[in-house]
Amino acid sequence: QVQIVESGGGSVQPGGSLRLSCVASGSIFSDYAAAWYRQAPGKQRQLVATITNSGSTNYIGSVRGRFTISRDHGIVYLQMNSLEVEDTAVYYCNRHYASESDYWGQGTQVTVSS
């Protein structure tokens, strides 16, 4: 049974930084590219960043240059710098191309406010 645990969220002021971590059981991150997603209040979950097994990364435009996705020994990280109010959301990790019917962890809340 797949288990995914995200951690590292919190409350910061605009311009602050957070580092999210994600651990998953099984081979989900060895068999697939990994990804971070986020869901803001009242909005659909959106893909934020991806990283392949070879280390190639991709980001949505609004976070490019501020967020960095990485992976090390099965843990997937999301370094978030220069945080903006619009980054407030629950952040989830999963395989790339995960669907809403797939298993999802509890996520980790990121709140950016002054």
C-alpha positions as CSV (number, residue, x, y, z in Angstrom):
1,Q,0.0,0.0,0.0
2,V,1.4,3.4,-1.0
3,Q,1.9,5.9,1.7
4,I,3.1,9.5,1.1
5,V,4.1,11.9,3.8
6,E,4.7,15.5,3.2
7,S,6.3,17.8,5.8
8,G,8.0,21.2,6.2
9,G,5.1,23.6,5.8
10,G,4.4,26.5,8.0
11,S,3.6,30.2,8.2
12,V,6.0,32.8,6.8
13,Q,6.0,36.4,5.7
14,P,6.3,37.4,2.1
15,G,9.9,37.0,1.0
16,G,10.5,34.1,3.4
17,S,11.6,30.6,2.6
18,L,10.5,27.0,3.4
19,R,11.8,23.6,2.5
20,L,9.2,20.9,2.0
21,S,10.1,17.2,2.2
22,C,8.3,14.1,0.9
23,V,8.7,10.5,1.6
24,A,6.8,7.7,-0.1
25,S,6.7,4.0,0.4
26,G,7.1,1.5,-2.4
27,S,8.7,2.3,-5.7
28,I,6.5,5.3,-6.7
29,F,9.4,7.7,-7.0
30,S,11.8,5.2,-8.5
31,D,9.4,4.1,-11.2
32,Y,8.0,7.6,-12.1
33,A,9.0,11.2,-12.2
34,A,8.2,12.9,-8.9
35,A,6.1,16.1,-8.6
36,W,4.9,18.7,-6.2
37,Y,1.4,19.9,-6.5
38,R,-0.6,22.6,-4.5
39,Q,-4.2,23.4,-3.9
40,A,-5.2,26.8,-2.8
41,P,-8.6,27.4,-1.1
42,G,-11.4,27.2,-3.6
43,K,-9.1,26.1,-6.4
44,Q,-8.2,22.9,-8.1
45,R,-5.0,21.1,-7.4
46,Q,-2.3,22.3,-9.7
47,L,1.1,20.9,-10.7
48,V,4.0,23.0,-9.4
49,A,7.2,21.2,-10.3
50,T,8.5,17.9,-11.6
51,I,11.8,16.0,-11.5
52,T,12.6,13.0,-13.5
53,N,14.8,10.1,-12.3
54,S,17.7,11.6,-14.3
55,G,17.2,14.9,-12.5
56,S,15.6,17.0,-15.2
57,T,13.3,19.5,-13.7
58,N,10.4,21.7,-14.8
59,Y,8.3,24.4,-13.1
60,I,5.2,26.4,-13.7
61,G,5.9,29.9,-14.7
62,S,4.8,31.6,-11.5
63,V,7.4,29.7,-9.4
64,R,10.3,29.4,-11.8
65,G,13.4,31.0,-10.4
66,R,12.0,30.9,-6.8
67,F,11.3,27.2,-6.2
68,T,13.7,24.3,-6.6
69,I,12.7,20.6,-6.7
70,S,15.3,18.0,-5.9
71,R,15.5,14.3,-4.9
72,D,18.0,12.5,-2.8
73,H,17.9,8.9,-1.5
74,G,14.2,8.6,-2.2
75,I,13.2,11.9,-0.6
76,V,11.8,14.6,-2.7
77,Y,12.3,18.2,-1.7
78,L,10.9,21.5,-2.7
79,Q,12.9,24.5,-1.7
80,M,10.7,27.6,-1.8
81,N,12.3,31.1,-1.7
82,S,10.9,34.6,-2.1
83,L,7.5,33.3,-1.1
84,E,4.5,35.3,-2.1
85,V,1.0,35.5,-0.7
86,E,-0.2,33.7,-3.8
87,D,1.9,30.7,-2.9
88,T,-0.5,30.0,0.1
89,A,-1.8,26.5,-0.4
90,V,-1.7,22.9,0.8
91,Y,1.3,21.3,-0.9
92,Y,1.3,17.6,-2.0
93,C,3.8,15.4,-3.6
94,N,3.1,12.4,-5.9
95,R,4.2,10.9,-9.1
96,H,4.0,13.0,-12.2
97,Y,0.7,12.5,-14.0
98,A,-1.1,11.4,-10.8
99,S,-4.8,11.6,-11.1
100,E,-7.3,12.6,-8.4
101,S,-8.3,8.9,-8.0
102,D,-4.7,8.0,-7.1
103,Y,-3.6,7.9,-3.4
104,W,-2.7,11.3,-2.0
105,G,-1.1,12.1,1.3
106,Q,-2.4,14.7,3.8
107,G,-0.2,17.4,2.3
108,T,1.5,20.2,4.2
109,Q,0.1,23.7,4.7
110,V,2.0,26.7,3.5
111,T,0.7,30.1,4.5
112,V,2.3,33.3,3.4
113,S,1.0,36.5,5.0
114,S,2.2,39.7,6.5
